[in-house]
């Protein structure tokens, strides 16, 4: 892998699950890349393909029950089709994942220290238990666990939700992976702890220059953490670009809906939130054309019923590096004229 190449490159990834009722197209034609020292935020509703695509990066899908095509390269090595033995060497060592439910991810019958020691020794075969325990204590200290030399002997139920999430981050980082995937790392945590966890991830990234993929439905987390944003809907990428471009000048109606449906701390408390109508599409039998068209209030404005019959391509937006999937001829103009004044009246003139 060249010095200038991204550490993670996903190219035309498709993930399907055959079932008795048919084939579930969980991810379709997904492409993105992440360079060292940068963070990609992947956002979308439940069922949009965020977690499925990231589990594919770690090779966590059952090969006998899953159809995977396309390419996933981590550090220049192809993941798709790699043997389980080879994948085991990469997981935790080159790429690690922080899961959203820390209590379910940690074994209740083993101490925190024992689980960290196991994760360390898995990739340091010659390490003694004493050395592994020292590494476990250092990892807990690194993520801000007080009295780590004592708490290493505690069990998961003896930690608060925020502290368990820190333990999960310590477990992910104990082997200093170059790529860290965080799947909803702040779910079910109060806002103060959320901020602490995000600050911790940013501090650790600066220390190790690691690449981070953060999966979330929270655009506030994206604004805080991500350099670039990938918006997914119905298993497909629908918008991609630098974070500021996506948040300030979004060009896909689904992204507009996400922005309109979240509250702002600084906003007028009387301002009405605008929810996205309808429900996410079935991945077993997705709608024809643009998957978002049954919920899109602008679909009727596109001539020739294109939205319901033709899948729009992911095409360049109005600025460099910005991609969008939409049939509207000038979605940014539509957003500025009709959506932005509803979302934030105070900024409608400033961004127009």
C-alpha positions as CSV (number, residue, x, y, z in Angstrom):
1,X,0.0,0.0,0.0
2,X,1.4,3.4,-1.0
3,X,1.8,6.2,1.5
4,X,-0.9,8.2,-0.2
5,X,-3.5,5.4,-0.6
6,X,-6.5,5.2,1.7
7,X,-6.2,2.5,4.4
8,X,-9.7,1.3,3.8
9,X,-11.1,1.0,0.3
10,X,-14.6,-0.4,-0.3
11,X,-15.5,-0.8,-3.9
12,X,-18.9,-1.8,-5.3
13,X,-19.7,-3.8,-2.2
14,X,-23.0,-5.8,-2.3
15,X,-24.2,-8.0,0.6
16,X,-27.3,-10.2,0.2
17,X,-28.9,-12.7,2.6
18,X,-30.9,-15.5,1.0
19,X,-34.0,-16.3,3.1
20,X,-37.1,-18.5,2.8
21,X,-39.1,-15.5,1.7
22,X,-36.5,-14.3,-0.9
23,X,-33.2,-12.5,-1.1
24,X,-32.6,-9.5,1.3
25,X,-30.4,-6.9,-0.5
26,X,-28.9,-5.4,2.6
27,X,-26.1,-3.4,0.8
28,X,-26.0,-2.6,-2.9
29,X,-23.1,-1.1,-4.9
30,X,-21.4,0.7,-2.0
31,X,-18.1,2.4,-2.5
32,X,-16.0,4.7,-0.1
33,X,-12.5,5.1,1.2
34,X,-10.9,6.3,4.5
35,X,-7.4,7.6,4.8
36,X,-5.2,7.4,7.9
37,X,-6.0,10.2,10.4
38,X,-9.5,10.8,9.0
39,X,-13.0,10.0,10.1
40,X,-15.9,8.9,8.0
41,X,-19.4,9.1,9.4
42,X,-22.0,6.7,8.0
43,X,-25.5,7.8,8.8
44,X,-29.0,6.6,8.1
45,X,-32.1,5.1,9.7
46,X,-32.2,1.5,11.0
47,X,-32.0,-1.0,8.2
48,X,-30.1,1.3,5.8
49,X,-27.1,-1.0,5.6
50,X,-24.7,0.8,7.9
51,X,-23.8,-2.0,10.3
52,X,-24.1,-4.7,7.7
53,X,-21.5,-3.0,5.5
54,X,-19.1,-2.4,8.4
55,X,-19.4,-6.0,9.6
56,X,-18.3,-7.1,6.1
57,X,-15.1,-5.0,6.5
58,X,-14.2,-7.3,9.5
59,X,-15.4,-10.5,7.6
60,X,-18.1,-11.1,10.3
61,X,-20.8,-12.5,8.0
62,X,-21.4,-16.2,7.7
63,X,-19.9,-17.1,4.3
64,X,-22.4,-20.0,4.0
65,X,-25.4,-17.8,4.5
66,X,-24.3,-14.5,2.8
67,X,-23.6,-13.5,-0.7
68,X,-20.9,-10.9,-0.9
69,X,-19.4,-9.3,-4.0
70,X,-17.2,-6.3,-4.7
71,X,-14.0,-5.5,-3.0
72,X,-12.9,-4.5,0.5
73,X,-9.2,-3.7,1.0
74,X,-7.7,-3.0,4.4
75,X,-4.1,-1.9,4.2
76,X,-4.0,-3.1,0.6
77,X,-5.2,-6.6,1.4
78,X,-8.4,-8.0,0.0
79,X,-10.9,-9.0,2.7
80,X,-13.6,-10.5,0.4
81,X,-12.9,-14.2,0.0
82,X,-10.2,-14.2,2.7
83,X,-10.0,-17.4,4.9
84,X,-11.2,-17.3,8.5
85,X,-7.7,-17.9,9.7
86,X,-6.4,-14.9,7.9
87,X,-9.3,-12.7,9.0
88,X,-8.6,-13.7,12.6
89,X,-5.1,-12.2,12.3
90,X,-6.5,-8.9,11.0
91,X,-9.4,-8.5,13.4
92,X,-8.3,-6.6,16.5
93,X,-4.8,-6.2,15.1
94,X,-5.3,-4.1,12.0
95,X,-9.0,-3.3,12.3
96,X,-11.2,-3.3,15.4
97,X,-14.8,-2.6,16.0
98,X,-16.6,-1.0,19.0
99,X,-20.1,-2.3,19.2
100,X,-23.0,-0.2,20.4
101,X,-24.2,-2.5,23.3
102,X,-21.2,-2.8,25.6
103,X,-23.0,-4.9,28.2
104,X,-24.0,-7.5,25.6
105,X,-20.5,-7.4,24.0
106,X,-18.7,-8.1,27.3
107,X,-18.9,-11.5,28.9
108,X,-20.6,-11.2,32.3
109,X,-18.8,-14.2,33.8
110,X,-15.2,-12.9,33.2
111,X,-13.4,-9.9,34.7
112,X,-12.7,-6.9,32.5
113,X,-9.0,-7.7,32.9
114,X,-9.4,-11.3,31.7
115,X,-11.2,-10.2,28.6
116,X,-8.6,-7.6,27.8
117,X,-5.8,-10.1,28.4
118,X,-7.4,-12.5,26.0
119,X,-7.7,-9.8,23.3
120,X,-4.0,-8.9,23.8
121,X,-2.6,-12.5,23.8
122,X,-4.6,-13.4,20.7
123,X,-2.2,-11.2,18.7
124,X,0.8,-11.5,21.0
125,X,1.3,-15.2,21.2
126,X,4.5,-15.0,23.1
127,X,3.3,-12.5,25.7
128,X,3.1,-13.7,29.3
129,X,0.0,-13.2,31.4
130,X,1.9,-10.6,33.4
131,X,2.8,-8.6,30.3
132,X,-0.8,-8.9,29.0
133,X,-2.2,-7.7,32.3
134,X,0.1,-4.7,32.3
135,X,-1.1,-3.9,28.7
136,X,-4.7,-4.2,29.9
137,X,-4.1,-1.8,32.8
138,X,-2.4,0.6,30.4
139,X,-5.4,0.4,28.0
140,X,-7.9,1.1,30.8
141,X,-5.8,4.1,32.0
142,X,-5.6,5.4,28.4
143,X,-9.3,5.6,28.1
144,X,-9.8,7.3,31.4
145,X,-10.9,4.5,33.7
146,X,-9.9,5.6,37.3
147,X,-7.7,3.2,39.4
148,X,-7.2,0.8,36.4
149,X,-4.9,-1.5,38.4
150,X,-7.8,-2.2,40.7
151,X,-10.7,-2.1,38.3
152,X,-9.1,-4.6,36.0
153,X,-10.4,-7.2,38.5
154,X,-14.0,-6.0,38.3
155,X,-16.8,-7.5,36.3
156,X,-18.8,-5.7,33.5
157,X,-21.9,-5.2,35.8
158,X,-19.7,-3.2,38.2
159,X,-19.2,-0.5,35.6
160,X,-21.6,2.3,34.5
161,X,-22.8,2.5,30.9
162,X,-20.2,5.1,30.0
163,X,-17.4,3.2,31.7
164,X,-18.4,0.0,29.9
165,X,-18.2,1.9,26.6
166,X,-14.7,3.0,27.6
167,X,-13.8,-0.6,28.3
168,X,-15.0,-1.5,24.8
169,X,-12.8,1.2,23.3
170,X,-9.9,0.0,25.4
171,X,-10.5,-3.5,24.1
172,X,-10.6,-2.2,20.5
173,X,-7.4,-0.2,21.0
174,X,-5.3,-2.7,23.0
175,X,-3.5,-4.0,19.9
176,X,-3.2,-0.5,18.4
177,X,-5.2,-1.1,15.2
178,X,-4.9,1.3,12.3
179,X,-8.6,1.2,11.5
180,X,-11.3,1.6,14.2
181,X,-15.0,1.1,13.4
182,X,-17.4,2.5,16.0
183,X,-21.0,1.3,15.7
184,X,-23.3,3.7,17.5
185,X,-20.7,4.2,20.3
186,X,-22.8,6.8,22.2
187,X,-26.2,5.0,22.1
188,X,-28.1,5.0,25.4
189,X,-25.5,7.3,27.0
190,X,-26.4,10.7,28.5
191,X,-25.2,13.7,26.7
192,X,-22.3,14.5,29.1
193,X,-20.9,10.9,28.7
194,X,-21.5,11.1,24.9
195,X,-19.3,14.1,24.7
196,X,-16.6,12.4,26.8
197,X,-16.6,9.4,24.6
198,X,-16.4,11.4,21.4
199,X,-13.5,13.5,22.9
200,X,-11.8,10.3,23.8
201,X,-12.0,8.9,20.3
202,X,-10.7,12.2,18.8
203,X,-7.8,12.3,21.3
204,X,-6.9,8.7,20.6
205,X,-7.0,9.3,16.8
206,X,-4.6,12.2,17.2
207,X,-2.3,10.0,19.2
208,X,-2.3,7.0,16.8
209,X,-3.2,8.7,13.5
210,X,-5.8,5.9,13.1
211,X,-8.6,5.9,10.5
212,X,-12.1,5.8,12.0
213,X,-15.5,4.8,10.7
214,X,-18.3,6.0,13.0
215,X,-21.7,4.5,12.4
216,X,-24.6,6.6,13.7
217,X,-28.1,8.0,13.2
218,X,-27.1,11.1,15.1
219,X,-26.0,14.0,12.9
220,X,-24.7,15.8,16.0
221,X,-22.1,13.1,16.4
222,X,-21.2,13.4,12.7
223,X,-20.8,17.2,13.0
224,X,-18.5,16.6,16.0
225,X,-16.4,13.8,14.7
226,X,-16.5,13.2,11.0
227,X,-14.3,14.7,8.2
228,X,-16.6,13.1,5.6
229,X,-20.1,11.8,5.6
230,X,-21.8,8.9,3.8
231,X,-25.6,8.9,3.9
232,X,-27.2,5.5,3.3
233,X,-30.8,4.6,2.5
234,X,-32.3,1.3,1.5
235,X,-28.9,-0.3,1.5
236,X,-27.4,2.2,-1.0
237,X,-25.3,5.3,-0.7
238,X,-27.4,8.4,-1.5
239,X,-25.1,11.2,-0.6
240,X,-21.4,11.5,0.1
241,X,-19.0,14.4,0.7
242,X,-17.2,16.6,3.2
243,X,-19.1,17.0,6.5
244,X,-19.7,20.7,6.1
245,X,-21.0,20.3,2.6
246,X,-23.4,17.6,3.6
247,X,-24.7,19.5,6.7
248,X,-24.8,23.0,5.1
249,X,-25.6,22.2,1.5
250,X,-27.2,18.8,1.3
251,X,-28.5,17.8,-2.1
252,X,-30.6,14.7,-1.5
253,X,-34.2,14.9,0.0
254,X,-33.5,12.1,2.4
255,X,-30.6,14.0,3.9
256,X,-33.0,17.1,4.2
257,X,-35.4,14.9,6.1
258,X,-32.7,13.8,8.5
259,X,-31.6,17.4,9.1
260,X,-35.2,18.6,9.6
261,X,-36.1,15.9,12.1
262,X,-33.5,16.6,14.7
263,X,-33.7,19.3,17.4
264,X,-31.1,22.0,17.9
265,X,-30.1,23.2,21.4
266,X,-29.8,26.8,20.1
267,X,-33.1,26.7,18.2
268,X,-36.4,28.4,19.1
269,X,-38.2,26.0,21.4
270,X,-41.4,26.7,19.5
271,X,-39.9,25.6,16.2
272,X,-41.6,22.5,14.8
273,X,-39.6,19.4,14.0
274,X,-40.4,17.9,10.6
275,X,-40.4,14.1,10.6
276,X,-39.8,12.1,7.5
277,X,-43.2,10.6,6.4
278,X,-43.6,6.9,6.0
279,X,-41.3,4.0,6.9
280,X,-38.0,2.7,5.5
281,X,-38.3,0.4,2.5
282,X,-38.3,-3.4,2.7
283,X,-34.9,-4.8,1.6
284,X,-36.7,-8.0,0.6
285,X,-38.8,-6.2,-2.0
286,X,-37.5,-2.6,-2.4
287,X,-39.6,-0.1,-4.4
288,X,-38.6,0.4,-8.0
289,X,-36.7,3.5,-9.1
290,X,-35.4,5.6,-6.3
291,X,-36.0,3.7,-3.0
292,X,-36.9,7.0,-1.3
293,X,-39.6,8.1,-3.8
294,X,-42.6,6.7,-1.8
295,X,-41.6,9.0,1.1
296,X,-40.3,12.0,-0.9
297,X,-42.6,15.0,-1.2
298,X,-40.6,16.2,-4.2
299,X,-40.9,13.1,-6.4
300,X,-44.0,14.4,-8.1
301,X,-42.0,17.4,-9.3
302,X,-39.7,15.3,-11.4
303,X,-41.2,14.8,-15.0
304,X,-41.8,11.4,-16.5
305,X,-42.3,9.5,-13.3
306,X,-38.5,9.0,-13.2
307,X,-38.4,8.7,-9.5
308,X,-40.6,5.6,-9.4
309,X,-39.2,3.9,-12.4
310,X,-35.4,4.7,-12.8
311,X,-32.8,4.3,-10.1
312,X,-30.8,7.6,-10.1
313,X,-27.0,7.4,-10.4
314,X,-24.7,8.7,-7.8
315,X,-23.5,11.8,-9.6
316,X,-21.2,14.8,-8.7
317,X,-23.0,17.5,-6.7
318,X,-22.4,21.3,-6.8
319,X,-18.9,21.1,-5.1
320,X,-15.8,19.0,-5.3
321,X,-16.1,15.6,-3.7
322,X,-19.8,15.9,-3.2
323,X,-21.9,13.1,-4.6
324,X,-25.7,12.7,-4.7
325,X,-28.4,10.3,-5.9
326,X,-31.4,12.3,-7.0
327,X,-33.5,13.1,-10.1
328,X,-34.2,16.7,-9.1
329,X,-32.5,18.9,-11.7
330,X,-31.1,21.4,-9.1
331,X,-31.6,19.9,-5.6
332,X,-29.5,22.6,-3.9
333,X,-31.7,25.4,-5.3
334,X,-34.7,23.5,-4.0
335,X,-33.2,23.0,-0.6
336,X,-32.3,26.7,-0.2
337,X,-35.6,28.0,-1.5
338,X,-38.0,25.5,0.2
339,X,-36.4,23.4,2.9
340,X,-33.8,25.6,4.6
341,X,-36.3,28.4,5.6
342,X,-38.4,25.7,7.4
343,X,-35.4,24.1,9.1
344,X,-33.6,27.2,10.2
345,X,-35.2,30.6,9.3
346,X,-32.3,32.5,10.9
347,X,-29.8,31.1,8.4
348,X,-31.9,31.1,5.2
349,X,-30.3,34.4,4.0
350,X,-26.8,33.6,5.1
351,X,-26.5,30.4,3.2
352,X,-28.6,31.4,0.2
